[in-house]
C-alpha cells in the first residue's frame, strides 16, 4: 500500500494554489508545511496534502520531470470526479481526458485526466466496486 509521494514543482506557490483547489472536491483538505531543517541534512521543505488524519501527497520545489509522473486520486463519486476536473481546469490545469467512463479498463471505471501546471499527469478516479462495502 502506498503511504506517500513527493513531486518536484517549479513554482511552489502556484502549485499549492492549484492542488488546494483541485483536491478539495476529493476531500483532500488538510495542508501541512514541513521545514526541511527539521529533518536530516539536505531534506527538502515540503508542502503536504492529506485527509482522514494522513498526509500522503507532498510537493517540493525542484527539478520538474513533467510527464514522468502519473498520480491517480480516489473519488467517492462521479460528481467528485467532475468537480475535481472542473477545479483543475479553472486553476491552470490542461485537459488530458474529460470526465467519463474508461471502458478500456472497466464499464464502471469513471475518471477524468488533467495535466498540472508542470505537466504532471493526474487522474481523478471513481470505481464503484471499491465503494460497495
BELWOSUL-V988002 format. One record per residue. N is the residue number from 1. RES is the residue in three letters. PHI is phi in whole degrees, 0 to 359 (none if undefined). PSI is psi in whole degrees, 0 to 359 (* if undefined). Layout:
n=N res=RES phi=PHI psi=PSI
n=N res=RES phi=PHI psi=PSI
This chain:
n=1 res=UNK phi=none psi=138
n=2 res=UNK phi=284 psi=134
n=3 res=UNK phi=260 psi=318
n=4 res=UNK phi=196 psi=165
n=5 res=UNK phi=219 psi=142
n=6 res=UNK phi=250 psi=138
n=7 res=UNK phi=233 psi=144
n=8 res=UNK phi=272 psi=137
n=9 res=UNK phi=233 psi=154
n=10 res=UNK phi=276 psi=335
n=11 res=UNK phi=221 psi=98
n=12 res=UNK phi=300 psi=318
n=13 res=UNK phi=294 psi=317
n=14 res=UNK phi=299 psi=317
n=15 res=UNK phi=292 psi=323
n=16 res=UNK phi=300 psi=314
n=17 res=UNK phi=299 psi=313
n=18 res=UNK phi=300 psi=308
n=19 res=UNK phi=288 psi=327
n=20 res=UNK phi=300 psi=312
n=21 res=UNK phi=292 psi=316
n=22 res=UNK phi=288 psi=323
n=23 res=UNK phi=273 psi=341
n=24 res=UNK phi=304 psi=315
n=25 res=UNK phi=298 psi=341
n=26 res=UNK phi=269 psi=3
n=27 res=UNK phi=83 psi=10
n=28 res=UNK phi=266 psi=91
n=29 res=UNK phi=238 psi=355
n=30 res=UNK phi=271 psi=136
n=31 res=UNK phi=236 psi=140
n=32 res=UNK phi=219 psi=134
n=33 res=UNK phi=258 psi=126
n=34 res=UNK phi=249 psi=123
n=35 res=UNK phi=276 psi=118
n=36 res=UNK phi=303 psi=333
n=37 res=UNK phi=294 psi=344
n=38 res=UNK phi=279 psi=351
n=39 res=UNK phi=256 psi=194
n=40 res=UNK phi=292 psi=164
n=41 res=UNK phi=308 psi=134
n=42 res=UNK phi=84 psi=0
n=43 res=UNK phi=292 psi=134
n=44 res=UNK phi=283 psi=156
n=45 res=UNK phi=293 psi=142
n=46 res=UNK phi=231 psi=147
n=47 res=UNK phi=241 psi=114
n=48 res=UNK phi=255 psi=153
n=49 res=UNK phi=230 psi=144
n=50 res=UNK phi=194 psi=186
n=51 res=UNK phi=199 psi=158
n=52 res=UNK phi=54 psi=41
n=53 res=UNK phi=79 psi=8
n=54 res=UNK phi=234 psi=136
n=55 res=UNK phi=257 psi=123
n=56 res=UNK phi=223 psi=348
n=57 res=UNK phi=235 psi=117
n=58 res=UNK phi=236 psi=141
n=59 res=UNK phi=251 psi=145
n=60 res=UNK phi=220 psi=143
n=61 res=UNK phi=285 psi=135
n=62 res=UNK phi=172 psi=199
n=63 res=UNK phi=289 psi=129
n=64 res=UNK phi=265 psi=132
n=65 res=UNK phi=252 psi=7
n=66 res=UNK phi=53 psi=240
n=67 res=UNK phi=287 psi=11
n=68 res=UNK phi=290 psi=347
n=69 res=UNK phi=237 psi=138
n=70 res=UNK phi=231 psi=126
n=71 res=UNK phi=237 psi=126
n=72 res=UNK phi=258 psi=125
n=73 res=UNK phi=255 psi=135
n=74 res=UNK phi=287 psi=132
n=75 res=UNK phi=246 psi=149
n=76 res=UNK phi=262 psi=6
n=77 res=UNK phi=194 psi=165
n=78 res=UNK phi=297 psi=324
n=79 res=UNK phi=298 psi=322
n=80 res=UNK phi=294 psi=321
n=81 res=UNK phi=302 psi=310
n=82 res=UNK phi=299 psi=317
n=83 res=UNK phi=292 psi=318
n=84 res=UNK phi=296 psi=318
n=85 res=UNK phi=300 psi=313
n=86 res=UNK phi=298 psi=316
n=87 res=UNK phi=295 psi=319
n=88 res=UNK phi=299 psi=315
n=89 res=UNK phi=295 psi=321
n=90 res=UNK phi=287 psi=342
n=91 res=UNK phi=254 psi=17
n=92 res=UNK phi=105 psi=5
n=93 res=UNK phi=284 psi=164
n=94 res=UNK phi=242 psi=139
n=95 res=UNK phi=300 psi=136
n=96 res=UNK phi=222 psi=19
n=97 res=UNK phi=144 psi=103
n=98 res=UNK phi=299 psi=159
n=99 res=UNK phi=304 psi=138
n=100 res=UNK phi=168 psi=175
n=101 res=UNK phi=292 psi=142
n=102 res=UNK phi=252 psi=79
n=103 res=UNK phi=299 psi=336
n=104 res=UNK phi=292 psi=342
n=105 res=UNK phi=261 psi=307
n=106 res=UNK phi=187 psi=146
n=107 res=UNK phi=299 psi=337
n=108 res=UNK phi=258 psi=20
n=109 res=UNK phi=259 psi=110
n=110 res=UNK phi=245 psi=129
n=111 res=UNK phi=207 psi=168
n=112 res=UNK phi=221 psi=147
n=113 res=UNK phi=234 psi=137
n=114 res=UNK phi=222 psi=163
n=115 res=UNK phi=251 psi=132
n=116 res=UNK phi=284 psi=178
n=117 res=UNK phi=302 psi=338
n=118 res=UNK phi=263 psi=1
n=119 res=UNK phi=93 psi=6
n=120 res=UNK phi=290 psi=141
n=121 res=UNK phi=274 psi=122
n=122 res=UNK phi=241 psi=144
n=123 res=UNK phi=228 psi=134
n=124 res=UNK phi=254 psi=121
n=125 res=UNK phi=234 psi=131
n=126 res=UNK phi=240 psi=117
n=127 res=UNK phi=243 psi=105
n=128 res=UNK phi=300 psi=333
n=129 res=UNK phi=290 psi=342
n=130 res=UNK phi=275 psi=353
n=131 res=UNK phi=247 psi=358
n=132 res=UNK phi=271 psi=99
n=133 res=UNK phi=252 psi=*
